[in-house]
Each structure stands twice: as structure tokens, then as C-alpha cells.
Amino acid sequence: MYAIRIEEHGGPEVMRWTKLPAPSPGPGEVLVRLAAAGVNFMDVGARRQGGPGWAAPAILGAEGAGYVAALGEGVTELSAGDRVAWFYHPGSYAEFLTVPAHSLVRVPEGVPDETAAALLLQGLTANHLSTETYPLGPDDTAVVHAAAGGVGLLLTQLAKARGARVIGLVSREDKAPAARQAGADHVLVHSGAGFEERVRELTAGRGADVVYDGGGTDTFRSSQLALRPHGVHAYYGPFMGVPTLRPTDLPNSIHLTYPVVHHHVPTHEALVRRTGELFDLVQAGLLTPRVTGRYPLAEAARAHTDLESRATTGKLLLLP
């Protein structure tokens, strides 16, 4: 089989199309044939500097969808040919990979492979952000960073499904239509800091109830200044930079939270429940991942280059 492998950390040039022995599933594992892999900023961070579970050499990729090819010892809940998807399992940029059975969910008949691959990591992030991190309701105003990006578009749709008002931030005017189409009530074209005054104008001086911020260090302070007293700054952009601050730097008695990816679905039961919620919304027509780029798996470096350029909107996928 072939996979995208890195021998060292660095730019897209370190990504190599590499022939490797096909893996065999161990006890409790499943061999999966890839149908589509999602491309995420998490993958870019893993390629650039690594991190827990991403030390080089490594096969990149953390989510995808595919078909069960073989079962390891003790796996009885799945069968060969089943359509499955997975969340935050390293090694997804490969034609075949082994995944623990407890990390897999079945994909319903009405959900295409590409939709499932586009939904898992970013959809579960958006689900966690809009329910447990800050449970949105009809009286809430949420600021969504990168509202035309993969997480942003899904988060906007989930917020609107829960009745909230959304102020979307996009970096360029040509990205605004995508955010509006997802349901954003207001779209601000703004790159970096300085958007807090417009948010306050749009909230009659009150400030937003929550800011969902994956923008990194450049937007960190403005996100906090855009909040009402006791508002929530949900910072989920560590791969875009980790700011330093003192507790006394926090304005307006705000709450700062860092929703860790492992807490999106801490158990298999939570994984099944939350993906079930997302799949139900897809089938009801209330949630639609916007796939805007499809690349051959062998050209994953080009997908990374495009993603890092900030010129893309929606979700990018790799297809074997």
C-alpha cells in the first residue's frame, strides 16, 4: 500500500508518497480501506512540530471514512464491508490503516462517504463547542471565527439549529457568502485583531455571550474584549499559536476555556451518541459539510499548501 509519511517535521515538502507493507489488525483492531480522509489544521501542526502521538516518522491524518477490510481477534460488532468513520486516530493518510474498534462508528446509509469523512473531527469539535463548552440557546449571540472554514461553517449551522444568533468573522470578502449561506446573521470581514467594536455595535454595547476562537494569538485579545461580562472565550486554536497571559489580563470577568480534543468524545458511547446527532442533522437537511477541495491522496502536500494559504473555504478531502 501507499501512504503519506514524514521522516522529519517541517513544511509540505517533508510529506512523502511512500510504499509500505499493508498493516494487519491486532486484537481489538480493524483493518480499514480508505474512502476519504479529512485535511485539518491539526494535520498541519503535526507536520510542522509534532506533538503527542505525532513524533516523526509518522503517517499524517486524523480522520476519515472507509470500509472494513479485515477484523482483528475479538472484534465482533463489525463485519467485512461495513462503512465506518473514525475520529482523531493518527495515520489516516494511507490506503489502508488499522483502527481500534472502539474508535469506529458505522456510517448510516443516507450519509455519503465524503460527508462522513468531512464531518467527524470538525463536526464533533463544533458539537462539543456548541453544547458542553457553551450550550447555545435562542437568547445567545455567538461570534464564530473563520466562519467560512471547516469548523466555522459547521459551528454556524449548529448554532442556528439551536436558535442562536451568529456573528461570523472571515478574513476576505470572497469568503463572506459561504458564511452567510451557512446561516450567519452578520458577517464581518476582518483579519486579525480589532473586531471587538463592531461586535459591540451589533450587540447594542452588551458584547457576545461566547466567542468560538480558533484564530491563534492574533485574535486572542480581541475575542475577549468582544465578550459581555461573564461571557465565554472558547479557545480551540492551539495549533495556530498559544498565547501567554496573567489571570488579571482577562477583561470583564470573562471565562476562558480550552476545549481539548480528547474531551469531545471521551468514551465510545459518547462517540456513538454525538456522531449519531450529527448524522441525524445531516439526514434532516440541517447540517451540510461544505467540501470545496478534493485531492488525490498522493497530492496531500498540495492540500496542505492550499490550507495554509488561508485561501480555502469549507473542507478539503484526500481521495485514494
TORKOL-4160 file (C-alpha; in steps of 0.2 Angstrom, whole numbers, padded with zeros to 4 digits, m for minus):
320
<pt num="1" X="0000" Y="0000" Z="0000"/>
<pt num="2" X="0005" Y="0018" Z="m0001"/>
<pt num="3" X="0004" Y="0032" Z="0012"/>
<pt num="4" X="0009" Y="0050" Z="0016"/>
<pt num="5" X="0023" Y="0048" Z="0028"/>
<pt num="6" X="0035" Y="0061" Z="0036"/>
<pt num="7" X="0053" Y="0057" Z="0042"/>
<pt num="8" X="0055" Y="0074" Z="0050"/>
<pt num="9" X="0045" Y="0089" Z="0054"/>
<pt num="10" X="0044" Y="0104" Z="0043"/>
<pt num="11" X="0035" Y="0111" Z="0028"/>
<pt num="12" X="0024" Y="0102" Z="0015"/>
<pt num="13" X="0040" Y="0096" Z="0006"/>
<pt num="14" X="0043" Y="0083" Z="0020"/>
<pt num="15" X="0027" Y="0074" Z="0015"/>
<pt num="16" X="0032" Y="0059" Z="0005"/>
<pt num="17" X="0021" Y="0047" Z="m0005"/>
<pt num="18" X="0029" Y="0031" Z="0002"/>
<pt num="19" X="0026" Y="0012" Z="m0001"/>
<pt num="20" X="0024" Y="0002" Z="0015"/>
<pt num="21" X="0019" Y="m0015" Z="0020"/>
<pt num="22" X="0000" Y="m0017" Z="0022"/>
<pt num="23" X="m0004" Y="m0017" Z="0040"/>
<pt num="24" X="m0013" Y="m0032" Z="0049"/>
<pt num="25" X="m0026" Y="m0029" Z="0063"/>
<pt num="26" X="m0021" Y="m0034" Z="0080"/>
<pt num="27" X="m0033" Y="m0039" Z="0094"/>
<pt num="28" X="m0047" Y="m0027" Z="0095"/>
<pt num="29" X="m0042" Y="m0018" Z="0079"/>
<pt num="30" X="m0050" Y="m0017" Z="0062"/>
<pt num="31" X="m0041" Y="m0015" Z="0045"/>
<pt num="32" X="m0050" Y="m0001" Z="0035"/>
<pt num="33" X="m0048" Y="0003" Z="0017"/>
<pt num="34" X="m0049" Y="0022" Z="0015"/>
<pt num="35" X="m0063" Y="0030" Z="0005"/>
<pt num="36" X="m0059" Y="0048" Z="0010"/>
<pt num="37" X="m0048" Y="0057" Z="0023"/>
<pt num="38" X="m0051" Y="0074" Z="0030"/>
<pt num="39" X="m0037" Y="0088" Z="0030"/>
<pt num="40" X="m0036" Y="0098" Z="0046"/>
<pt num="41" X="m0025" Y="0112" Z="0053"/>
<pt num="42" X="m0021" Y="0099" Z="0066"/>
<pt num="43" X="m0013" Y="0089" Z="0052"/>
<pt num="44" X="m0003" Y="0105" Z="0048"/>
<pt num="45" X="0003" Y="0107" Z="0066"/>
<pt num="46" X="0008" Y="0088" Z="0067"/>
<pt num="47" X="0018" Y="0090" Z="0051"/>
<pt num="48" X="0026" Y="0106" Z="0057"/>
<pt num="49" X="0031" Y="0102" Z="0075"/>
<pt num="50" X="0024" Y="0086" Z="0080"/>
<pt num="51" X="0016" Y="0084" Z="0097"/>
<pt num="52" X="0009" Y="0069" Z="0107"/>
<pt num="53" X="0006" Y="0055" Z="0095"/>
<pt num="54" X="0014" Y="0064" Z="0081"/>
<pt num="55" X="0033" Y="0061" Z="0083"/>
<pt num="56" X="0042" Y="0058" Z="0066"/>
<pt num="57" X="0042" Y="0046" Z="0057"/>
<pt num="58" X="0024" Y="0046" Z="0056"/>
<pt num="59" X="0009" Y="0044" Z="0044"/>
<pt num="60" X="m0001" Y="0060" Z="0045"/>
<pt num="61" X="m0020" Y="0062" Z="0046"/>
<pt num="62" X="m0033" Y="0061" Z="0060"/>
<pt num="63" X="m0050" Y="0057" Z="0052"/>
<pt num="64" X="m0058" Y="0048" Z="0038"/>
<pt num="65" X="m0071" Y="0036" Z="0032"/>
<pt num="66" X="m0069" Y="0019" Z="0023"/>
<pt num="67" X="m0074" Y="0001" Z="0023"/>
<pt num="68" X="m0070" Y="m0013" Z="0034"/>
<pt num="69" X="m0057" Y="m0025" Z="0026"/>
<pt num="70" X="m0052" Y="m0037" Z="0040"/>
<pt num="71" X="m0056" Y="m0039" Z="0058"/>
<pt num="72" X="m0043" Y="m0042" Z="0072"/>
<pt num="73" X="m0046" Y="m0055" Z="0086"/>
<pt num="74" X="m0060" Y="m0051" Z="0097"/>
<pt num="75" X="m0069" Y="m0039" Z="0086"/>
<pt num="76" X="m0087" Y="m0045" Z="0084"/>
<pt num="77" X="m0098" Y="m0029" Z="0082"/>
<pt num="78" X="m0092" Y="m0026" Z="0064"/>
<pt num="79" X="m0091" Y="m0036" Z="0048"/>
<pt num="80" X="m0081" Y="m0035" Z="0032"/>
<pt num="81" X="m0088" Y="m0022" Z="0020"/>
<pt num="82" X="m0096" Y="m0011" Z="0034"/>
<pt num="83" X="m0095" Y="0008" Z="0031"/>
<pt num="84" X="m0086" Y="0016" Z="0045"/>
<pt num="85" X="m0078" Y="0033" Z="0050"/>
<pt num="86" X="m0066" Y="0037" Z="0064"/>
<pt num="87" X="m0061" Y="0052" Z="0074"/>
<pt num="88" X="m0043" Y="0058" Z="0080"/>
<pt num="89" X="m0034" Y="0042" Z="0075"/>
<pt num="90" X="m0016" Y="0045" Z="0068"/>
<pt num="91" X="m0012" Y="0038" Z="0051"/>
<pt num="92" X="m0027" Y="0042" Z="0041"/>
<pt num="93" X="m0017" Y="0047" Z="0025"/>
<pt num="94" X="m0015" Y="0029" Z="0020"/>
<pt num="95" X="m0024" Y="0017" Z="0008"/>
<pt num="96" X="m0026" Y="0005" Z="0022"/>
<pt num="97" X="m0024" Y="0008" Z="0041"/>
<pt num="98" X="m0028" Y="m0001" Z="0057"/>
<pt num="99" X="m0040" Y="0007" Z="0069"/>
<pt num="100" X="m0046" Y="0001" Z="0086"/>
<pt num="101" X="m0064" Y="m0005" Z="0085"/>
<pt num="102" X="m0069" Y="0007" Z="0099"/>
<pt num="103" X="m0063" Y="0022" Z="0088"/>
<pt num="104" X="m0075" Y="0017" Z="0074"/>
<pt num="105" X="m0093" Y="0022" Z="0071"/>
<pt num="106" X="m0105" Y="0015" Z="0057"/>
<pt num="107" X="m0110" Y="0027" Z="0044"/>
<pt num="108" X="m0129" Y="0027" Z="0040"/>
<pt num="109" X="m0135" Y="0023" Z="0023"/>
<pt num="110" X="m0140" Y="0040" Z="0019"/>
<pt num="111" X="m0124" Y="0048" Z="0023"/>
<pt num="112" X="m0111" Y="0048" Z="0009"/>
<pt num="113" X="m0093" Y="0043" Z="0012"/>
<pt num="114" X="m0086" Y="0061" Z="0008"/>
<pt num="115" X="m0099" Y="0068" Z="0020"/>
<pt num="116" X="m0094" Y="0056" Z="0034"/>
<pt num="117" X="m0075" Y="0060" Z="0031"/>
<pt num="118" X="m0079" Y="0079" Z="0031"/>
<pt num="119" X="m0089" Y="0078" Z="0047"/>
<pt num="120" X="m0080" Y="0068" Z="0061"/>
<pt num="121" X="m0066" Y="0079" Z="0068"/>
<pt num="122" X="m0073" Y="0096" Z="0064"/>
<pt num="123" X="m0091" Y="0091" Z="0067"/>
<pt num="124" X="m0088" Y="0084" Z="0084"/>
<pt num="125" X="m0077" Y="0099" Z="0088"/>
<pt num="126" X="m0092" Y="0110" Z="0083"/>
<pt num="127" X="m0104" Y="0099" Z="0093"/>
<pt num="128" X="m0094" Y="0100" Z="0109"/>
<pt num="129" X="m0091" Y="0119" Z="0107"/>
<pt num="130" X="m0110" Y="0122" Z="0105"/>
<pt num="131" X="m0116" Y="0110" Z="0118"/>
<pt num="132" X="m0104" Y="0107" Z="0133"/>
<pt num="133" X="m0092" Y="0121" Z="0131"/>
<pt num="134" X="m0106" Y="0134" Z="0130"/>
<pt num="135" X="m0123" Y="0127" Z="0127"/>
<pt num="136" X="m0131" Y="0139" Z="0115"/>
<pt num="137" X="m0149" Y="0144" Z="0115"/>
<pt num="138" X="m0161" Y="0156" Z="0107"/>
<pt num="139" X="m0156" Y="0171" Z="0118"/>
<pt num="140" X="m0137" Y="0169" Z="0114"/>
<pt num="141" X="m0126" Y="0178" Z="0102"/>
<pt num="142" X="m0110" Y="0169" Z="0097"/>
<pt num="143" X="m0095" Y="0175" Z="0087"/>
<pt num="144" X="m0088" Y="0162" Z="0076"/>
<pt num="145" X="m0070" Y="0164" Z="0070"/>
<pt num="146" X="m0066" Y="0158" Z="0052"/>
<pt num="147" X="m0084" Y="0156" Z="0049"/>
<pt num="148" X="m0081" Y="0150" Z="0031"/>
<pt num="149" X="m0069" Y="0137" Z="0037"/>
<pt num="150" X="m0072" Y="0119" Z="0040"/>
<pt num="151" X="m0076" Y="0120" Z="0059"/>
<pt num="152" X="m0084" Y="0138" Z="0057"/>
<pt num="153" X="m0097" Y="0133" Z="0044"/>
<pt num="154" X="m0102" Y="0118" Z="0054"/>
<pt num="155" X="m0102" Y="0128" Z="0070"/>
<pt num="156" X="m0113" Y="0141" Z="0062"/>
<pt num="157" X="m0126" Y="0128" Z="0056"/>
<pt num="158" X="m0126" Y="0120" Z="0073"/>
<pt num="159" X="m0128" Y="0137" Z="0082"/>
<pt num="160" X="m0143" Y="0141" Z="0071"/>
<pt num="161" X="m0151" Y="0124" Z="0073"/>
<pt num="162" X="m0151" Y="0129" Z="0092"/>
<pt num="163" X="m0159" Y="0146" Z="0089"/>
<pt num="164" X="m0143" Y="0157" Z="0092"/>
<pt num="165" X="m0138" Y="0172" Z="0083"/>
<pt num="166" X="m0121" Y="0171" Z="0074"/>
<pt num="167" X="m0109" Y="0185" Z="0070"/>
<pt num="168" X="m0096" Y="0177" Z="0058"/>
<pt num="169" X="m0078" Y="0183" Z="0055"/>
<pt num="170" X="m0070" Y="0179" Z="0039"/>
<pt num="171" X="m0053" Y="0185" Z="0033"/>
<pt num="172" X="m0058" Y="0190" Z="0015"/>
<pt num="173" X="m0074" Y="0197" Z="0006"/>
<pt num="174" X="m0075" Y="0182" Z="m0005"/>
<pt num="175" X="m0077" Y="0171" Z="0010"/>
<pt num="176" X="m0092" Y="0180" Z="0016"/>
<pt num="177" X="m0105" Y="0172" Z="0005"/>
<pt num="178" X="m0101" Y="0155" Z="0012"/>
<pt num="179" X="m0103" Y="0161" Z="0030"/>
<pt num="180" X="m0120" Y="0169" Z="0025"/>
<pt num="181" X="m0126" Y="0153" Z="0017"/>
<pt num="182" X="m0122" Y="0143" Z="0032"/>
<pt num="183" X="m0134" Y="0155" Z="0042"/>
<pt num="184" X="m0123" Y="0169" Z="0049"/>
<pt num="185" X="m0134" Y="0183" Z="0054"/>
<pt num="186" X="m0119" Y="0196" Z="0052"/>
<pt num="187" X="m0103" Y="0193" Z="0043"/>
<pt num="188" X="m0088" Y="0204" Z="0047"/>
<pt num="189" X="m0073" Y="0204" Z="0035"/>
<pt num="190" X="m0058" Y="0206" Z="0047"/>
<pt num="191" X="m0041" Y="0199" Z="0048"/>
<pt num="192" X="m0033" Y="0198" Z="0065"/>
<pt num="193" X="m0037" Y="0209" Z="0079"/>
<pt num="194" X="m0048" Y="0224" Z="0081"/>
<pt num="195" X="m0066" Y="0217" Z="0078"/>
<pt num="196" X="m0072" Y="0220" Z="0095"/>
<pt num="197" X="m0080" Y="0237" Z="0092"/>
<pt num="198" X="m0091" Y="0230" Z="0078"/>
<pt num="199" X="m0096" Y="0216" Z="0089"/>
<pt num="200" X="m0102" Y="0228" Z="0102"/>
<pt num="201" X="m0111" Y="0238" Z="0090"/>
<pt num="202" X="m0120" Y="0223" Z="0084"/>
<pt num="203" X="m0125" Y="0218" Z="0102"/>
<pt num="204" X="m0130" Y="0236" Z="0107"/>
<pt num="205" X="m0115" Y="0238" Z="0118"/>
<pt num="206" X="m0118" Y="0222" Z="0128"/>
<pt num="207" X="m0105" Y="0210" Z="0120"/>
<pt num="208" X="m0106" Y="0192" Z="0114"/>
<pt num="209" X="m0111" Y="0178" Z="0125"/>
<pt num="210" X="m0097" Y="0167" Z="0118"/>
<pt num="211" X="m0083" Y="0168" Z="0106"/>
<pt num="212" X="m0078" Y="0152" Z="0097"/>
<pt num="213" X="m0059" Y="0156" Z="0093"/>
<pt num="214" X="m0048" Y="0145" Z="0083"/>
<pt num="215" X="m0038" Y="0160" Z="0076"/>
<pt num="216" X="m0022" Y="0159" Z="0086"/>
<pt num="217" X="m0013" Y="0173" Z="0095"/>
<pt num="218" X="m0018" Y="0187" Z="0083"/>
<pt num="219" X="m0036" Y="0186" Z="0088"/>
<pt num="220" X="m0035" Y="0181" Z="0106"/>
<pt num="221" X="m0036" Y="0198" Z="0115"/>
<pt num="222" X="m0050" Y="0205" Z="0103"/>
<pt num="223" X="m0060" Y="0189" Z="0106"/>
<pt num="224" X="m0060" Y="0193" Z="0125"/>
<pt num="225" X="m0064" Y="0211" Z="0123"/>
<pt num="226" X="m0079" Y="0207" Z="0112"/>
<pt num="227" X="m0087" Y="0197" Z="0126"/>
<pt num="228" X="m0101" Y="0203" Z="0139"/>
<pt num="229" X="m0096" Y="0202" Z="0157"/>
<pt num="230" X="m0095" Y="0183" Z="0162"/>
<pt num="231" X="m0095" Y="0179" Z="0143"/>
<pt num="232" X="m0086" Y="0163" Z="0137"/>
<pt num="233" X="m0070" Y="0163" Z="0127"/>
<pt num="234" X="m0069" Y="0146" Z="0119"/>
<pt num="235" X="m0051" Y="0145" Z="0113"/>
<pt num="236" X="m0048" Y="0129" Z="0102"/>
<pt num="237" X="m0034" Y="0136" Z="0091"/>
<pt num="238" X="m0018" Y="0129" Z="0099"/>
<pt num="239" X="m0010" Y="0123" Z="0083"/>
<pt num="240" X="m0012" Y="0142" Z="0077"/>
<pt num="241" X="m0002" Y="0148" Z="0092"/>
<pt num="242" X="m0003" Y="0148" Z="0111"/>
<pt num="243" X="m0003" Y="0165" Z="0119"/>
<pt num="244" X="0003" Y="0168" Z="0137"/>
<pt num="245" X="m0007" Y="0179" Z="0149"/>
<pt num="246" X="m0009" Y="0183" Z="0168"/>
<pt num="247" X="m0026" Y="0180" Z="0176"/>
<pt num="248" X="m0028" Y="0199" Z="0178"/>
<pt num="249" X="m0027" Y="0201" Z="0159"/>
<pt num="250" X="m0044" Y="0194" Z="0157"/>
<pt num="251" X="m0057" Y="0208" Z="0155"/>
<pt num="252" X="m0075" Y="0209" Z="0160"/>
<pt num="253" X="m0074" Y="0194" Z="0172"/>
<pt num="254" X="m0074" Y="0183" Z="0157"/>
<pt num="255" X="m0072" Y="0164" Z="0157"/>
<pt num="256" X="m0058" Y="0157" Z="0147"/>
<pt num="257" X="m0059" Y="0139" Z="0142"/>
<pt num="258" X="m0049" Y="0127" Z="0131"/>
<pt num="259" X="m0059" Y="0113" Z="0124"/>
<pt num="260" X="m0047" Y="0098" Z="0122"/>
<pt num="261" X="m0050" Y="0087" Z="0108"/>
<pt num="262" X="m0050" Y="0071" Z="0119"/>
<pt num="263" X="m0065" Y="0078" Z="0128"/>
<pt num="264" X="m0076" Y="0080" Z="0113"/>
<pt num="265" X="m0079" Y="0061" Z="0114"/>
<pt num="266" X="m0071" Y="0054" Z="0130"/>
<pt num="267" X="m0079" Y="0037" Z="0128"/>
<pt num="268" X="m0085" Y="0026" Z="0114"/>
<pt num="269" X="m0103" Y="0029" Z="0120"/>
<pt num="270" X="m0101" Y="0047" Z="0118"/>
<pt num="271" X="m0093" Y="0045" Z="0101"/>
<pt num="272" X="m0108" Y="0035" Z="0095"/>
<pt num="273" X="m0120" Y="0047" Z="0103"/>
<pt num="274" X="m0113" Y="0063" Z="0096"/>
<pt num="275" X="m0109" Y="0056" Z="0079"/>
<pt num="276" X="m0127" Y="0050" Z="0079"/>
<pt num="277" X="m0133" Y="0068" Z="0082"/>
<pt num="278" X="m0123" Y="0074" Z="0068"/>
<pt num="279" X="m0128" Y="0061" Z="0056"/>
<pt num="280" X="m0147" Y="0064" Z="0061"/>
<pt num="281" X="m0145" Y="0083" Z="0057"/>
<pt num="282" X="m0137" Y="0079" Z="0040"/>
<pt num="283" X="m0151" Y="0067" Z="0035"/>
<pt num="284" X="m0163" Y="0080" Z="0041"/>
<pt num="285" X="m0155" Y="0093" Z="0030"/>
<pt num="286" X="m0150" Y="0105" Z="0045"/>
<pt num="287" X="m0131" Y="0101" Z="0043"/>
<pt num="288" X="m0121" Y="0100" Z="0027"/>
<pt num="289" X="m0102" Y="0099" Z="0027"/>
<pt num="290" X="m0096" Y="0110" Z="0013"/>
<pt num="291" X="m0082" Y="0100" Z="0003"/>
<pt num="292" X="m0073" Y="0113" Z="m0008"/>
<pt num="293" X="m0057" Y="0103" Z="m0012"/>
<pt num="294" X="m0054" Y="0085" Z="m0017"/>
<pt num="295" X="m0036" Y="0080" Z="m0019"/>
<pt num="296" X="m0028" Y="0063" Z="m0024"/>
<pt num="297" X="m0020" Y="0056" Z="m0008"/>
<pt num="298" X="m0003" Y="0056" Z="m0016"/>
<pt num="299" X="m0005" Y="0075" Z="m0018"/>
<pt num="300" X="m0008" Y="0078" Z="0001"/>
<pt num="301" X="0006" Y="0091" Z="0001"/>
<pt num="302" X="m0003" Y="0102" Z="m0011"/>
<pt num="303" X="m0019" Y="0101" Z="0000"/>
<pt num="304" X="m0008" Y="0107" Z="0015"/>
<pt num="305" X="m0001" Y="0121" Z="0005"/>
<pt num="306" X="m0018" Y="0127" Z="0000"/>
<pt num="307" X="m0025" Y="0126" Z="0018"/>
<pt num="308" X="m0010" Y="0135" Z="0025"/>
<pt num="309" X="m0013" Y="0149" Z="0012"/>
<pt num="310" X="m0030" Y="0153" Z="0020"/>
<pt num="311" X="m0037" Y="0155" Z="0003"/>
<pt num="312" X="m0048" Y="0140" Z="0005"/>
<pt num="313" X="m0066" Y="0138" Z="0012"/>
<pt num="314" X="m0075" Y="0123" Z="0019"/>
<pt num="315" X="m0067" Y="0106" Z="0020"/>
<pt num="316" X="m0053" Y="0098" Z="0010"/>
<pt num="317" X="m0053" Y="0079" Z="0007"/>
<pt num="318" X="m0040" Y="0067" Z="0001"/>
<pt num="319" X="m0046" Y="0053" Z="m0010"/>
<pt num="320" X="m0036" Y="0037" Z="m0013"/>
